[in-house]
Amino acid sequence: MVRLKSISGRVLFSCLSVVLITFIMTTLAFYPIMVGVLETRAQISLEKQAWEIAYIVGSRQSEALNPEAGLPASILLLGRSVESNYMVVGADSRIVFSSQPQDFPVGQRLSDLSYHLRQQPMDPTRANIYSSRDYLAVEVPIGTAPDTSGTVITFVALQTLQAMYLKTLYSILGNLFIALISALVIAYLLIGYIARPLKTLEAYAEAVGNRQFDIKLDTLSSEELSKLAQAFNQMAERLKQYDESMRQFFQYASHEMKTPLMSINGYAEGIRDGLFEGPAMAEAVDIIHKESLRLRDIVDNLIDITILDQPHRNYFLPHYLIYIMENALQSVGGYALDKKIEVKSEIAENVMVVGDWDRLQSLLVNLLSNAIRHARQSVRIWSQPLEGGKRVEITVEDDGSGFKQEDLSHAFEYFYSGAQGSGLGLAIARKIVDEHGGEIKLSNRLDRGAVVKVILPGVPDDAAGLV
């Protein structure tokens, strides 16, 4: 059963509405147009018939106006022969001959008839057209002297024309009815053509919702549906990759969180049971403190990743990089002091970057934290404008052991096993840089240490004064 609110019902209703509107518009517009056309054609045909009869009667004047034989008795309208009538009127306005003697008897004056065909005085120099409630008539003179030779009046009943109107209208409406049936059949076939792939898409969407990502849609149908099927297949493939990455992510996250929790739990139970005394007690407390800080870093990074993965509105505005750097240094200052690492910032005061303040601060905090974790004595960060300020390059380097070759390929992966700490800092940095349409690259110094280069959108020098 076709429901009105369904696509099938709407297609069917649309086709039906178009045909019905066509019916109504045809009925309202065609009838008056057809009436005018038929009356004009009838006038032309009646005039032609009148002149022909006038010529025949004029050539037979010697036969005492007895034009009974050989006179045309019909006119041609829209390719059809329509019966018409005529009469020959003498100079005294009496009927000499009539093709319809019951209504227009011979010998009667035109003025005495119940049907007044002659509506106004006759002009002997041309054809005179009369239209009354019942008849359409044309009167022409016989010869060049109608005062002595008389006239010919040809006429047709308007009822005959109305019958032709209706007959033609019924024919058109019949064709429209056939068009309606044809439209409904075509609409039904079209509904089936559209509904089948939509039902397939519905089943496919349910399968994807049930995490059955290996099912693929057929893309051999029409171009539009083929593109839609390709889009669904691509969506399923991305969802599959995302699902697998999330599973792996949570496995790594649970593993990374489980390790410090087990350590904290073990040392806490040892302290409770009195297994540690003296220096061992202090060492156990120190381990619990460090593992709790590590657990805190993992939780903070997980929160950052969750926020980055959620759809949100970014406020990309121009900011002075030095101010963002000051906030980032305050965030990592305690960590650097605890690790006894010197952080050198060489950010120029006039350098501007375009982006979200909170995201950019999180980016710098992650880069600095990662560098401090691996540094031996110092971390250095500086910036330089590129392409006249259109882009800004930020470089962070440390004097640690640098990246291994394997690190360069996998450092941006979640919970990369080769990373110290949570293994999420560089992954978060990569997401923030991608979000800003920038670039991030890893390399090693020639002497020793790791180098991280980030390129972000900047403010051109010629536009900096307008900001």
Secondary structure, 3 states (H helix, E strand, C coil): CCCCCCHHHHHHHHHHHHHHHHHHHHHHHHHHHHHHHHHHHHHHHHHHHHHHHHHHHHHCHHHCCCCCCCCCCEEEECCEEEECEEEEECCCCEEEEECCCCCCCCCCEHHHCCCCCCCCCCCCCCCEEEECCCEEEEEEECCCCHHHHCEEEEEEEHHHHHHHHHHHHHHHHHHHHHHHHHHHHHHHHHHHHHHHHHHHHHHHHHHHHCCCCCCCCCCCCCHHHHHHHHHHHHHHHHHHHHHHHHHHHHHHHHHHHHHHHHHHHHHHHHHHCCCCCCHHHHHHHHHHHHHHHHHHHHHHHHHHHHHHHCCCCCCCEEEEHHHHHHHHHHHHHHHHHHHCCEEEEECCCCCEEEECHHHHHHHHHHHHHHHHHHCCCEEEEEEEEEHHHCEEEEEEEECCCCCCHHHHHHCCCCCCCCCCCCCCHHHHHHHHHHHCCCEEEEEECCCCCEEEEEEEEECCHHHHHHC
